[in-house]
Amino acid sequence: MLGSEAIFNCTTCAACVEVCPVSNNPAEIILEFRRHFVDGTGHDAGHDGRCQPQPGVARTSPCRNRAANQADWRNGLDVPVFEPGVSDYLLWIGCSVSYEPRAQETARAMVRILEAAGISYGILAQSRCTGDPAKMMGNEMQFVDMAQANIEEFREQRVQKVITPARTASTASTAITPELGADWQTIPHSVLIDELLADGRLRIAAQSDEKITLHDPCYLARHNGIVEARAACWRPWAS
């Protein structure tokens, strides 16, 4: 018998989907189990039918309570705020970049790349969580509320193109999912960097024969089909 602990331990990496001999989608089945476990207030229904606290359910950002300031990641950088009709790209920061040290390094590097390439971009004045942690833990209602709020702000800001430096590329896939009415282009940072290099807008000072791999087999590769950086279309995996 499969219990709730096993259901909530799944990381939705989609390795099971890739190797399933009968082309089933176990990851989506697991998400559906989670939705049944979790009610609208983020509780787990116990064996007796009564709701019990489910500590694994993230209702907002899993990094939210860390001792950090949202603006810490851009210390020493002059990062512009997105201006409707002026900025070409929105650099989506989300919540992990605001609080997680390794994600901060990625965001800072992305800012330097955009500046070097002369890209017109900006970030939101206030960083927001996509609701992805809530969705992945089965709290679909919380996710929809947060995603719709993000979509509404994107429309108010007239956002057309979004760059996401998220390590799993799941951040923008859920915040900007077309299933909820989004209609703008989302570009993983690895794809944009490849395009800038190909166009000559970004140059590498020291050339070498060494090959570097961006290792993201879960969301970029399995869920979204991006293996070569030149993939032109990014299809968010979200139901």
NULUM-408108 format. One record per residue: residue number from 1; residue in three letters; x, y, z of N, C-alpha, C in turn. Coordinates in nm, 2 decimals, padded with zeros to 4 digits, m for minus. Layout:
BEGIN
<NUM; 'ala'; <X; Y; Z>; <X; Y; Z>; <X; Y; Z>>
...
end
This chain:
BEGIN
<1; 'met'; <00.08; m00.12; 00.00>; <00.00; 00.00; 00.00>; <00.09; 00.12; 00.00>>
<2; 'leu'; <00.06; 00.22; m00.09>; <00.14; 00.34; m00.10>; <00.08; 00.45; m00.01>>
<3; 'gly'; <00.16; 00.49; 00.09>; <00.12; 00.59; 00.19>; <00.15; 00.73; 00.15>>
<4; 'ser'; <00.10; 00.82; 00.23>; <00.12; 00.97; 00.20>; <00.27; 01.01; 00.20>>
<5; 'glu'; <00.35; 00.94; 00.29>; <00.49; 00.98; 00.30>; <00.56; 00.95; 00.16>>
<6; 'ala'; <00.53; 00.84; 00.10>; <00.59; 00.81; m00.03>; <00.54; 00.90; m00.14>>
<7; 'ile'; <00.41; 00.94; m00.13>; <00.35; 01.03; m00.23>; <00.42; 01.16; m00.22>>
<8; 'phe'; <00.45; 01.21; m00.10>; <00.51; 01.35; m00.09>; <00.66; 01.35; m00.10>>
<9; 'asn'; <00.72; 01.23; m00.10>; <00.87; 01.23; m00.12>; <00.91; 01.24; m00.27>>
<10; 'cys'; <00.82; 01.23; m00.36>; <00.85; 01.23; m00.50>; <00.89; 01.38; m00.54>>
<11; 'thr'; <01.00; 01.39; m00.62>; <01.05; 01.52; m00.66>; <00.99; 01.56; m00.79>>
<12; 'thr'; <00.90; 01.48; m00.85>; <00.85; 01.51; m00.99>; <00.96; 01.53; m01.09>>
<13; 'cys'; <01.06; 01.45; m01.08>; <01.17; 01.47; m01.18>; <01.14; 01.41; m01.31>>
<14; 'ala'; <01.04; 01.32; m01.32>; <00.99; 01.26; m01.44>; <01.08; 01.15; m01.50>>
<15; 'ala'; <01.17; 01.10; m01.41>; <01.26; 00.99; m01.46>; <01.17; 00.86; m01.48>>
<16; 'cys'; <01.06; 00.85; m01.39>; <00.97; 00.74; m01.41>; <00.89; 00.75; m01.54>>
<17; 'val'; <00.86; 00.87; m01.58>; <00.79; 00.89; m01.70>; <00.87; 00.85; m01.82>>
<18; 'glu'; <01.00; 00.88; m01.81>; <01.09; 00.85; m01.92>; <01.11; 00.70; m01.95>>
<19; 'val'; <01.12; 00.63; m01.84>; <01.15; 00.49; m01.85>; <01.03; 00.39; m01.85>>
<20; 'cys'; <00.91; 00.45; m01.83>; <00.79; 00.37; m01.82>; <00.77; 00.29; m01.95>>
<21; 'pro'; <00.76; 00.15; m01.94>; <00.75; 00.07; m02.06>; <00.62; 00.08; m02.13>>
<22; 'val'; <00.51; 00.13; m02.06>; <00.38; 00.13; m02.12>; <00.34; 00.28; m02.14>>
<23; 'ser'; <00.43; 00.37; m02.14>; <00.40; 00.51; m02.17>; <00.30; 00.58; m02.07>>
<24; 'asn'; <00.30; 00.53; m01.95>; <00.22; 00.60; m01.85>; <00.29; 00.73; m01.79>>
<25; 'asn'; <00.22; 00.81; m01.72>; <00.28; 00.92; m01.66>; <00.26; 00.92; m01.51>>
<26; 'pro'; <00.35; 00.84; m01.44>; <00.34; 00.83; m01.29>; <00.35; 00.96; m01.22>>
<27; 'ala'; <00.42; 01.05; m01.27>; <00.44; 01.18; m01.20>; <00.31; 01.25; m01.19>>
<28; 'glu'; <00.23; 01.25; m01.30>; <00.10; 01.32; m01.30>; <00.00; 01.24; m01.20>>
<29; 'ile'; <00.01; 01.11; m01.20>; <m00.07; 01.03; m01.11>; <m00.04; 01.07; m00.96>>
<30; 'ile'; <00.09; 01.09; m00.93>; <00.14; 01.12; m00.80>; <00.08; 01.26; m00.76>>
<31; 'leu'; <00.09; 01.35; m00.86>; <00.03; 01.49; m00.83>; <m00.12; 01.48; m00.80>>
<32; 'glu'; <m00.19; 01.39; m00.87>; <m00.33; 01.38; m00.85>; <m00.36; 01.32; m00.71>>
<33; 'phe'; <m00.27; 01.23; m00.67>; <m00.29; 01.17; m00.53>; <m00.27; 01.29; m00.43>>
<34; 'arg'; <m00.17; 01.37; m00.46>; <m00.14; 01.48; m00.36>; <m00.26; 01.57; m00.35>>
<35; 'arg'; <m00.32; 01.60; m00.47>; <m00.44; 01.69; m00.47>; <m00.55; 01.63; m00.38>>
<36; 'his'; <m00.56; 01.50; m00.38>; <m00.67; 01.43; m00.30>; <m00.63; 01.44; m00.15>>
<37; 'phe'; <m00.50; 01.43; m00.12>; <m00.46; 01.43; 00.01>; <m00.48; 01.57; 00.08>>
<38; 'val'; <m00.45; 01.67; m00.01>; <m00.45; 01.81; 00.05>; <m00.58; 01.88; 00.02>>
<39; 'asp'; <m00.64; 01.94; 00.12>; <m00.76; 02.02; 00.10>; <m00.72; 02.16; 00.08>>
<40; 'gly'; <m00.82; 02.25; 00.07>; <m00.79; 02.39; 00.04>; <m00.71; 02.46; 00.14>>
<41; 'thr'; <m00.70; 02.41; 00.26>; <m00.62; 02.48; 00.37>; <m00.49; 02.41; 00.39>>
<42; 'gly'; <m00.45; 02.32; 00.30>; <m00.32; 02.26; 00.31>; <m00.31; 02.16; 00.42>>
<43; 'his'; <m00.41; 02.07; 00.43>; <m00.41; 01.96; 00.53>; <m00.41; 01.83; 00.46>>
<44; 'asp'; <m00.36; 01.73; 00.54>; <m00.36; 01.59; 00.49>; <m00.48; 01.52; 00.56>>
<45; 'ala'; <m00.56; 01.45; 00.48>; <m00.67; 01.38; 00.53>; <m00.62; 01.24; 00.59>>
<46; 'gly'; <m00.63; 01.22; 00.71>; <m00.58; 01.10; 00.77>; <m00.67; 00.98; 00.74>>
<47; 'his'; <m00.62; 00.86; 00.79>; <m00.70; 00.74; 00.76>; <m00.84; 00.74; 00.81>>
<48; 'asp'; <m00.86; 00.82; 00.92>; <m00.99; 00.82; 00.98>; <m01.08; 00.93; 00.91>>
<49; 'gly'; <m01.02; 00.99; 00.80>; <m01.10; 01.09; 00.73>; <m01.09; 01.23; 00.78>>
<50; 'arg'; <m01.03; 01.24; 00.90>; <m01.02; 01.38; 00.96>; <m00.89; 01.45; 00.91>>
<51; 'cys'; <m00.90; 01.58; 00.89>; <m00.78; 01.65; 00.84>; <m00.68; 01.67; 00.95>>
<52; 'gln'; <m00.55; 01.64; 00.91>; <m00.44; 01.65; 01.00>; <m00.34; 01.74; 00.93>>
<53; 'pro'; <m00.25; 01.81; 01.01>; <m00.16; 01.90; 00.95>; <m00.06; 01.82; 00.86>>
<54; 'gln'; <m00.03; 01.88; 00.74>; <00.06; 01.82; 00.65>; <00.18; 01.91; 00.64>>
<55; 'pro'; <00.29; 01.89; 00.72>; <00.40; 01.98; 00.73>; <00.47; 02.00; 00.60>>
<56; 'gly'; <00.46; 01.90; 00.51>; <00.54; 01.91; 00.38>; <00.48; 02.00; 00.28>>
<57; 'val'; <00.35; 02.05; 00.30>; <00.29; 02.13; 00.20>; <00.34; 02.28; 00.21>>
<58; 'ala'; <00.39; 02.33; 00.10>; <00.44; 02.47; 00.10>; <00.33; 02.56; 00.05>>
<59; 'arg'; <00.28; 02.65; 00.13>; <00.18; 02.74; 00.08>; <00.23; 02.86; 00.02>>
<60; 'thr'; <00.36; 02.89; 00.04>; <00.42; 03.00; m00.03>; <00.56; 02.96; m00.06>>
<61; 'ser'; <00.66; 03.04; m00.05>; <00.80; 03.00; m00.08>; <00.86; 02.92; 00.03>>
<62; 'pro'; <00.93; 02.81; m00.01>; <01.00; 02.73; 00.10>; <01.12; 02.80; 00.16>>
<63; 'cys'; <01.16; 02.91; 00.09>; <01.27; 02.99; 00.15>; <01.22; 03.11; 00.22>>
<64; 'arg'; <01.09; 03.13; 00.23>; <01.04; 03.26; 00.28>; <01.09; 03.30; 00.42>>
<65; 'asn'; <01.11; 03.20; 00.51>; <01.14; 03.24; 00.64>; <01.29; 03.24; 00.67>>
<66; 'arg'; <01.37; 03.24; 00.57>; <01.51; 03.24; 00.59>; <01.55; 03.39; 00.62>>
<67; 'ala'; <01.66; 03.40; 00.70>; <01.70; 03.53; 00.75>; <01.78; 03.60; 00.63>>
<68; 'ala'; <01.70; 03.67; 00.55>; <01.76; 03.74; 00.44>; <01.67; 03.85; 00.39>>
<69; 'asn'; <01.72; 03.95; 00.32>; <01.64; 04.06; 00.26>; <01.62; 04.03; 00.12>>
<70; 'gln'; <01.50; 04.06; 00.06>; <01.48; 04.03; m00.08>; <01.57; 04.09; m00.17>>
<71; 'ala'; <01.63; 04.21; m00.13>; <01.72; 04.28; m00.22>; <01.86; 04.24; m00.21>>
<72; 'asp'; <01.90; 04.15; m00.12>; <02.03; 04.11; m00.09>; <02.11; 04.06; m00.22>>
<73; 'trp'; <02.04; 03.99; m00.30>; <02.10; 03.93; m00.42>; <02.16; 04.03; m00.51>>
<74; 'arg'; <02.10; 04.15; m00.52>; <02.15; 04.26; m00.61>; <02.24; 04.36; m00.55>>
<75; 'asn'; <02.29; 04.33; m00.43>; <02.39; 04.42; m00.37>; <02.51; 04.44; m00.46>>
<76; 'gly'; <02.54; 04.57; m00.48>; <02.66; 04.60; m00.57>; <02.62; 04.60; m00.72>>
<77; 'leu'; <02.50; 04.57; m00.75>; <02.45; 04.57; m00.89>; <02.35; 04.68; m00.91>>
<78; 'asp'; <02.35; 04.74; m01.03>; <02.24; 04.84; m01.06>; <02.14; 04.77; m01.15>>
<79; 'val'; <02.04; 04.71; m01.08>; <01.94; 04.63; m01.16>; <01.82; 04.71; m01.18>>
<80; 'pro'; <01.78; 04.73; m01.31>; <01.66; 04.82; m01.33>; <01.53; 04.75; m01.30>>
<81; 'val'; <01.43; 04.83; m01.27>; <01.30; 04.78; m01.25>; <01.23; 04.78; m01.39>>
<82; 'phe'; <01.15; 04.68; m01.42>; <01.08; 04.67; m01.55>; <00.99; 04.79; m01.57>>
<83; 'glu'; <01.00; 04.85; m01.69>; <00.92; 04.96; m01.73>; <00.83; 04.92; m01.85>>
<84; 'pro'; <00.70; 04.92; m01.83>; <00.61; 04.89; m01.95>; <00.64; 04.98; m02.07>>
<85; 'gly'; <00.65; 04.91; m02.18>; <00.67; 04.99; m02.31>; <00.82; 05.03; m02.33>>
<86; 'val'; <00.90; 05.01; m02.23>; <01.04; 05.04; m02.24>; <01.13; 04.92; m02.23>>
<87; 'ser'; <01.11; 04.84; m02.13>; <01.19; 04.72; m02.11>; <01.14; 04.61; m02.21>>
<88; 'asp'; <01.24; 04.54; m02.28>; <01.20; 04.44; m02.37>; <01.18; 04.30; m02.30>>
<89; 'tyr'; <01.25; 04.28; m02.19>; <01.24; 04.15; m02.12>; <01.22; 04.18; m01.97>>
<90; 'leu'; <01.14; 04.09; m01.92>; <01.13; 04.08; m01.77>; <01.22; 03.97; m01.72>>
<91; 'leu'; <01.31; 04.00; m01.64>; <01.40; 03.90; m01.57>; <01.32; 03.85; m01.45>>
<92; 'trp'; <01.27; 03.73; m01.46>; <01.19; 03.68; m01.35>; <01.28; 03.63; m01.24>>
<93; 'ile'; <01.26; 03.68; m01.12>; <01.35; 03.64; m01.01>; <01.28; 03.54; m00.92>>
<94; 'gly'; <01.15; 03.56; m00.89>; <01.08; 03.46; m00.81>; <01.13; 03.47; m00.66>>
<95; 'cys'; <01.11; 03.37; m00.59>; <01.14; 03.37; m00.44>; <01.27; 03.30; m00.41>>
<96; 'ser'; <01.31; 03.20; m00.49>; <01.43; 03.13; m00.46>; <01.55; 03.22; m00.47>>
<97; 'val'; <01.55; 03.30; m00.57>; <01.67; 03.40; m00.59>; <01.67; 03.50; m00.48>>
<98; 'ser'; <01.56; 03.53; m00.43>; <01.56; 03.63; m00.32>; <01.63; 03.58; m00.19>>
<99; 'tyr'; <01.62; 03.45; m00.17>; <01.67; 03.40; m00.04>; <01.77; 03.29; m00.05>>
<100; 'glu'; <01.79; 03.22; m00.16>; <01.88; 03.10; m00.17>; <02.01; 03.14; m00.23>>
<101; 'pro'; <02.12; 03.12; m00.15>; <02.25; 03.17; m00.20>; <02.30; 03.13; m00.33>>
<102; 'arg'; <02.28; 03.00; m00.37>; <02.32; 02.95; m00.50>; <02.24; 03.01; m00.61>>
<103; 'ala'; <02.11; 03.03; m00.59>; <02.03; 03.09; m00.69>; <02.06; 03.24; m00.71>>
<104; 'gln'; <02.11; 03.30; m00.60>; <02.15; 03.44; m00.61>; <02.27; 03.46; m00.70>>
<105; 'glu'; <02.36; 03.36; m00.69>; <02.48; 03.37; m00.78>; <02.44; 03.36; m00.93>>
<106; 'thr'; <02.34; 03.27; m00.96>; <02.29; 03.26; m01.09>; <02.23; 03.39; m01.14>>
<107; 'ala'; <02.15; 03.45; m01.06>; <02.08; 03.57; m01.09>; <02.18; 03.69; m01.12>>
<108; 'arg'; <02.28; 03.70; m01.03>; <02.38; 03.80; m01.05>; <02.46; 03.78; m01.18>>
<109; 'ala'; <02.49; 03.66; m01.21>; <02.56; 03.63; m01.33>; <02.48; 03.67; m01.45>>
<110; 'met'; <02.35; 03.64; m01.44>; <02.25; 03.67; m01.55>; <02.24; 03.82; m01.57>>
<111; 'val'; <02.24; 03.89; m01.47>; <02.24; 04.04; m01.48>; <02.36; 04.09; m01.55>>
<112; 'arg'; <02.48; 04.04; m01.52>; <02.60; 04.08; m01.59>; <02.60; 04.04; m01.73>>
<113; 'ile'; <02.54; 03.93; m01.77>; <02.53; 03.88; m01.91>; <02.44; 03.98; m01.98>>
<114; 'leu'; <02.33; 04.01; m01.93>; <02.23; 04.10; m02.00>; <02.29; 04.23; m02.02>>
<115; 'glu'; <02.37; 04.28; m01.92>; <02.43; 04.41; m01.93>; <02.54; 04.41; m02.04>>
<116; 'ala'; <02.62; 04.30; m02.04>; <02.72; 04.29; m02.14>; <02.67; 04.28; m02.29>>
<117; 'ala'; <02.55; 04.22; m02.30>; <02.49; 04.20; m02.43>; <02.40; 04.32; m02.47>>
<118; 'gly'; <02.39; 04.42; m02.38>; <02.31; 04.54; m02.41>; <02.16; 04.51; m02.42>>
<119; 'ile'; <02.11; 04.41; m02.34>; <01.97; 04.37; m02.35>; <01.89; 04.47; m02.26>>
<120; 'ser'; <01.77; 04.51; m02.31>; <01.68; 04.60; m02.24>; <01.59; 04.51; m02.15>>
<121; 'tyr'; <01.61; 04.52; m02.02>; <01.54; 04.43; m01.93>; <01.51; 04.50; m01.80>>
<122; 'gly'; <01.43; 04.43; m01.71>; <01.40; 04.49; m01.58>; <01.34; 04.37; m01.50>>
<123; 'ile'; <01.34; 04.40; m01.36>; <01.28; 04.30; m01.27>; <01.16; 04.37; m01.21>>
<124; 'leu'; <01.07; 04.29; m01.15>; <00.96; 04.34; m01.08>; <01.01; 04.42; m00.95>>
<125; 'ala'; <00.94; 04.52; m00.92>; <00.98; 04.60; m00.80>; <00.97; 04.52; m00.67>>
<126; 'gln'; <00.88; 04.42; m00.67>; <00.87; 04.33; m00.55>; <00.87; 04.19; m00.60>>
<127; 'ser'; <00.97; 04.11; m00.55>; <00.98; 03.97; m00.60>; <00.85; 03.89; m00.55>>
<128; 'arg'; <00.82; 03.80; m00.63>; <00.70; 03.72; m00.60>; <00.73; 03.57; m00.62>>
<129; 'cys'; <00.65; 03.49; m00.54>; <00.66; 03.34; m00.56>; <00.56; 03.30; m00.66>>
<130; 'thr'; <00.60; 03.20; m00.74>; <00.51; 03.15; m00.85>; <00.40; 03.07; m00.79>>
<131; 'gly'; <00.41; 03.01; m00.68>; <00.32; 02.91; m00.63>; <00.35; 02.77; m00.66>>
<132; 'asp'; <00.47; 02.76; m00.73>; <00.51; 02.62; m00.77>; <00.53; 02.53; m00.66>>
<133; 'pro'; <00.59; 02.57; m00.54>; <00.59; 02.47; m00.43>; <00.46; 02.42; m00.39>>
<134; 'ala'; <00.36; 02.51; m00.39>; <00.22; 02.47; m00.35>; <00.17; 02.37; m00.45>>
<135; 'lys'; <00.19; 02.40; m00.58>; <00.13; 02.31; m00.68>; <00.20; 02.17; m00.67>>
<136; 'met'; <00.33; 02.17; m00.66>; <00.40; 02.04; m00.66>; <00.37; 01.96; m00.53>>
<137; 'met'; <00.32; 02.02; m00.43>; <00.27; 01.95; m00.31>; <00.12; 01.92; m00.31>>
<138; 'gly'; <00.06; 01.96; m00.41>; <m00.08; 01.92; m00.43>; <m00.18; 02.03; m00.39>>
<139; 'asn'; <m00.14; 02.14; m00.35>; <m00.23; 02.25; m00.31>; <m00.26; 02.33; m00.44>>
<140; 'glu'; <m00.34; 02.28; m00.52>; <m00.38; 02.34; m00.65>; <m00.45; 02.47; m00.63>>
<141; 'met'; <m00.53; 02.48; m00.53>; <m00.61; 02.61; m00.51>; <m00.51; 02.72; m00.48>>
<142; 'gln'; <m00.42; 02.70; m00.39>; <m00.32; 02.80; m00.35>; <m00.23; 02.84; m00.48>>
<143; 'phe'; <m00.19; 02.74; m00.55>; <m00.12; 02.77; m00.67>; <m00.19; 02.86; m00.77>>
<144; 'val'; <m00.32; 02.82; m00.80>; <m00.40; 02.90; m00.89>; <m00.41; 03.04; m00.85>>
<145; 'asp'; <m00.43; 03.06; m00.72>; <m00.45; 03.20; m00.66>; <m00.32; 03.28; m00.69>>
<146; 'met'; <m00.21; 03.22; m00.66>; <m00.08; 03.29; m00.68>; <m00.04; 03.31; m00.82>>
<147; 'ala'; <m00.07; 03.21; m00.90>; <m00.04; 03.22; m01.05>; <m00.12; 03.33; m01.11>>
<148; 'gln'; <m00.25; 03.33; m01.08>; <m00.34; 03.43; m01.14>; <m00.30; 03.57; m01.10>>
<149; 'ala'; <m00.25; 03.59; m00.97>; <m00.21; 03.72; m00.93>; <m00.08; 03.76; m01.01>>
<150; 'asn'; <00.01; 03.67; m01.04>; <00.12; 03.70; m01.12>; <00.08; 03.73; m01.26>>
<151; 'ile'; <m00.01; 03.65; m01.32>; <m00.05; 03.68; m01.45>; <m00.11; 03.82; m01.47>>
<152; 'glu'; <m00.19; 03.85; m01.37>; <m00.26; 03.98; m01.37>; <m00.16; 04.10; m01.37>>
<153; 'glu'; <m00.05; 04.08; m01.28>; <00.05; 04.18; m01.28>; <00.13; 04.19; m01.41>>
<154; 'phe'; <00.16; 04.07; m01.47>; <00.23; 04.07; m01.60>; <00.15; 04.15; m01.70>>
<155; 'arg'; <00.02; 04.13; m01.70>; <m00.06; 04.20; m01.80>; <m00.07; 04.35; m01.78>>
<156; 'glu'; <m00.07; 04.39; m01.65>; <m00.07; 04.53; m01.62>; <00.06; 04.59; m01.66>>
<157; 'gln'; <00.17; 04.51; m01.65>; <00.30; 04.56; m01.69>; <00.33; 04.55; m01.84>>
<158; 'arg'; <00.24; 04.49; m01.91>; <00.25; 04.46; m02.05>; <00.37; 04.38; m02.09>>
<159; 'val'; <00.40; 04.28; m02.01>; <00.51; 04.19; m02.03>; <00.49; 04.10; m02.15>>
<160; 'gln'; <00.59; 04.10; m02.24>; <00.58; 04.01; m02.36>; <00.69; 03.90; m02.36>>
<161; 'lys'; <00.80; 03.92; m02.30>; <00.91; 03.82; m02.30>; <00.96; 03.81; m02.15>>
<162; 'val'; <00.98; 03.69; m02.11>; <01.03; 03.66; m01.97>; <01.15; 03.57; m01.98>>
<163; 'ile'; <01.25; 03.62; m01.91>; <01.37; 03.53; m01.89>; <01.37; 03.47; m01.75>>
<164; 'thr'; <01.39; 03.34; m01.75>; <01.39; 03.28; m01.62>; <01.52; 03.21; m01.59>>
<165; 'pro'; <01.60; 03.25; m01.49>; <01.72; 03.18; m01.45>; <01.70; 03.07; m01.35>>
<166; 'ala'; <01.58; 03.03; m01.33>; <01.55; 02.92; m01.23>; <01.63; 02.80; m01.26>>
<167; 'arg'; <01.69; 02.74; m01.16>; <01.77; 02.62; m01.19>; <01.69; 02.50; m01.25>>
<168; 'thr'; <01.57; 02.49; m01.21>; <01.49; 02.38; m01.26>; <01.40; 02.42; m01.37>>
<169; 'ala'; <01.40; 02.55; m01.40>; <01.31; 02.61; m01.50>; <01.16; 02.59; m01.48>>
<170; 'ser'; <01.13; 02.55; m01.35>; <00.99; 02.53; m01.32>; <00.92; 02.65; m01.27>>
<171; 'thr'; <01.00; 02.75; m01.23>; <00.94; 02.87; m01.17>; <00.85; 02.94; m01.27>>
<172; 'ala'; <00.90; 02.97; m01.39>; <00.82; 03.04; m01.49>; <00.71; 02.95; m01.55>>
<173; 'ser'; <00.74; 02.82; m01.55>; <00.65; 02.73; m01.62>; <00.51; 02.72; m01.54>>
<174; 'thr'; <00.52; 02.75; m01.41>; <00.39; 02.75; m01.34>; <00.33; 02.89; m01.32>>
<175; 'ala'; <00.42; 02.99; m01.30>; <00.37; 03.12; m01.29>; <00.31; 03.18; m01.42>>
<176; 'ile'; <00.36; 03.13; m01.53>; <00.32; 03.19; m01.66>; <00.26; 03.08; m01.74>>
<177; 'thr'; <00.19; 02.99; m01.68>; <00.13; 02.88; m01.76>; <00.02; 02.92; m01.85>>
<178; 'pro'; <00.02; 02.88; m01.97>; <m00.09; 02.92; m02.07>; <m00.22; 02.86; m02.03>>
<179; 'glu'; <m00.22; 02.75; m01.95>; <m00.35; 02.70; m01.91>; <m00.44; 02.80; m01.83>>
<180; 'leu'; <m00.37; 02.90; m01.77>; <m00.44; 03.00; m01.69>; <m00.46; 03.13; m01.77>>
<181; 'gly'; <m00.42; 03.13; m01.90>; <m00.45; 03.24; m01.98>; <m00.33; 03.32; m02.02>>
<182; 'ala'; <m00.21; 03.28; m01.98>; <m00.09; 03.36; m02.02>; <m00.06; 03.34; m02.17>>
<183; 'asp'; <m00.01; 03.45; m02.23>; <00.02; 03.45; m02.37>; <00.15; 03.51; m02.41>>
<184; 'trp'; <00.25; 03.51; m02.32>; <00.38; 03.57; m02.35>; <00.48; 03.46; m02.36>>
<185; 'gln'; <00.60; 03.50; m02.41>; <00.71; 03.41; m02.43>; <00.80; 03.40; m02.31>>
<186; 'thr'; <00.82; 03.27; m02.27>; <00.91; 03.24; m02.16>; <01.04; 03.18; m02.22>>
<187; 'ile'; <01.16; 03.24; m02.18>; <01.28; 03.19; m02.23>; <01.38; 03.15; m02.12>>
<188; 'pro'; <01.41; 03.02; m02.11>; <01.51; 02.98; m02.01>; <01.64; 03.05; m02.04>>
<189; 'his'; <01.72; 03.08; m01.93>; <01.84; 03.16; m01.95>; <01.94; 03.09; m02.04>>
<190; 'ser'; <01.95; 02.96; m02.03>; <02.04; 02.89; m02.12>; <02.02; 02.91; m02.26>>
<191; 'val'; <01.89; 02.91; m02.30>; <01.85; 02.93; m02.44>; <01.89; 03.07; m02.48>>
<192; 'leu'; <01.86; 03.17; m02.40>; <01.89; 03.31; m02.44>; <02.04; 03.33; m02.45>>
<193; 'ile'; <02.12; 03.27; m02.36>; <02.26; 03.29; m02.37>; <02.31; 03.23; m02.50>>
<194; 'asp'; <02.26; 03.11; m02.54>; <02.30; 03.05; m02.66>; <02.27; 03.14; m02.78>>
<195; 'glu'; <02.15; 03.20; m02.78>; <02.11; 03.29; m02.89>; <02.20; 03.41; m02.90>>
<196; 'leu'; <02.23; 03.47; m02.78>; <02.32; 03.59; m02.78>; <02.46; 03.56; m02.83>>
<197; 'leu'; <02.51; 03.44; m02.80>; <02.64; 03.40; m02.85>; <02.63; 03.38; m03.00>>
<198; 'ala'; <02.53; 03.31; m03.05>; <02.51; 03.29; m03.19>; <02.50; 03.42; m03.27>>
<199; 'asp'; <02.43; 03.52; m03.21>; <02.41; 03.65; m03.28>; <02.53; 03.74; m03.27>>
<200; 'gly'; <02.63; 03.70; m03.19>; <02.75; 03.78; m03.17>; <02.73; 03.90; m03.07>>
<201; 'arg'; <02.62; 03.90; m03.00>; <02.59; 04.01; m02.90>; <02.66; 03.98; m02.77>>
<202; 'leu'; <02.70; 03.85; m02.76>; <02.78; 03.82; m02.64>; <02.90; 03.74; m02.68>>
<203; 'arg'; <03.01; 03.78; m02.63>; <03.14; 03.72; m02.67>; <03.21; 03.67; m02.55>>
<204; 'ile'; <03.28; 03.55; m02.57>; <03.35; 03.49; m02.46>; <03.50; 03.53; m02.48>>
<205; 'ala'; <03.56; 03.59; m02.37>; <03.69; 03.64; m02.39>; <03.80; 03.54; m02.42>>
<206; 'ala'; <03.79; 03.42; m02.35>; <03.89; 03.32; m02.37>; <03.82; 03.19; m02.43>>
<207; 'gln'; <03.85; 03.16; m02.55>; <03.79; 03.05; m02.62>; <03.87; 02.92; m02.58>>
<208; 'ser'; <03.80; 02.81; m02.57>; <03.87; 02.68; m02.55>; <03.78; 02.57; m02.61>>
<209; 'asp'; <03.84; 02.45; m02.62>; <03.77; 02.34; m02.67>; <03.69; 02.27; m02.56>>
<210; 'glu'; <03.69; 02.32; m02.44>; <03.62; 02.25; m02.33>; <03.47; 02.27; m02.34>>
<211; 'lys'; <03.40; 02.17; m02.32>; <03.25; 02.17; m02.33>; <03.19; 02.18; m02.19>>
<212; 'ile'; <03.10; 02.26; m02.17>; <03.03; 02.28; m02.04>; <02.88; 02.23; m02.05>>
<213; 'thr'; <02.84; 02.15; m01.96>; <02.70; 02.10; m01.96>; <02.62; 02.17; m01.85>>
<214; 'leu'; <02.50; 02.23; m01.89>; <02.41; 02.27; m01.79>; <02.32; 02.15; m01.76>>
<215; 'his'; <02.34; 02.10; m01.63>; <02.28; 01.97; m01.60>; <02.14; 02.00; m01.53>>
<216; 'asp'; <02.04; 01.99; m01.61>; <01.90; 02.00; m01.56>; <01.82; 01.90; m01.63>>
<217; 'pro'; <01.83; 01.77; m01.59>; <01.76; 01.66; m01.66>; <01.61; 01.66; m01.63>>
<218; 'cys'; <01.57; 01.73; m01.52>; <01.43; 01.71; m01.48>; <01.34; 01.80; m01.56>>
<219; 'tyr'; <01.34; 01.93; m01.54>; <01.24; 02.02; m01.60>; <01.28; 02.07; m01.74>>
<220; 'leu'; <01.41; 02.10; m01.75>; <01.45; 02.15; m01.89>; <01.44; 02.03; m01.99>>
<221; 'ala'; <01.50; 01.92; m01.95>; <01.51; 01.81; m02.05>; <01.38; 01.72; m02.05>>
<222; 'arg'; <01.35; 01.66; m01.94>; <01.24; 01.56; m01.94>; <01.10; 01.63; m01.96>>
<223; 'his'; <01.07; 01.73; m01.88>; <00.94; 01.79; m01.88>; <00.92; 01.88; m02.01>>
<224; 'asn'; <01.03; 01.95; m02.05>; <01.01; 02.05; m02.15>; <01.08; 02.02; m02.28>>
<225; 'gly'; <01.16; 01.91; m02.28>; <01.22; 01.87; m02.41>; <01.33; 01.96; m02.46>>
<226; 'ile'; <01.39; 02.04; m02.37>; <01.51; 02.12; m02.40>; <01.63; 02.05; m02.37>>
<227; 'val'; <01.70; 01.99; m02.47>; <01.83; 01.93; m02.45>; <01.94; 02.01; m02.51>>
<228; 'glu'; <01.92; 02.05; m02.64>; <02.00; 02.14; m02.71>; <01.96; 02.28; m02.67>>
<229; 'ala'; <02.06; 02.37; m02.64>; <02.02; 02.50; m02.60>; <01.94; 02.58; m02.71>>
<230; 'arg'; <01.95; 02.53; m02.83>; <01.88; 02.61; m02.94>; <01.73; 02.58; m02.95>>
<231; 'ala'; <01.68; 02.50; m02.86>; <01.53; 02.47; m02.86>; <01.46; 02.61; m02.86>>
<232; 'ala'; <01.38; 02.63; m02.97>; <01.31; 02.76; m02.98>; <01.18; 02.77; m02.91>>
<233; 'cys'; <01.12; 02.66; m02.87>; <00.99; 02.66; m02.81>; <01.00; 02.59; m02.67>>
<234; 'trp'; <00.95; 02.66; m02.57>; <00.95; 02.60; m02.44>; <00.81; 02.58; m02.40>>
<235; 'arg'; <00.77; 02.45; m02.38>; <00.63; 02.41; m02.35>; <00.63; 02.38; m02.20>>
<236; 'pro'; <00.57; 02.47; m02.12>; <00.56; 02.44; m01.97>; <00.49; 02.31; m01.94>>
<237; 'trp'; <00.54; 02.24; m01.85>; <00.48; 02.11; m01.81>; <00.39; 02.15; m01.68>>
<238; 'ala'; <00.27; 02.17; m01.70>; <00.18; 02.20; m01.59>; <00.04; 02.16; m01.63>>
<239; 'ser'; <m00.03; 02.10; m01.54>; <m00.17; 02.06; m01.57>; <m00.27; 02.15; m01.50>>
end
